Amino acid sequence: MILKLKADKLGIVSSGLCLVYCLAMPFLFLAKTCSATTCSHAPMWWQLIDS
C-alpha cells in the first residue's frame, strides 16, 4: 500500500514537470528564433539563460 502511494506521488510530480516543460518550450523556441532573426535585442531573460 505504501509503495503504491509513493508511485502515485512520483507520477503526479513527473506529469506536473512535463506540463511545465510543454508549456515553456514553445516560448523559449520562439524567443530564440526571434533573437536570431528579426528582433534587434533579445529579451533579458533569454540572455540570462542563453549560453
Secondary structure, DSSP 8 states (H G I E B T S, - for coil): -HHHHHHHHHHHHHHHHHHHHHHHHHHHHHHHHHHHTT-SS--HHHHHH--
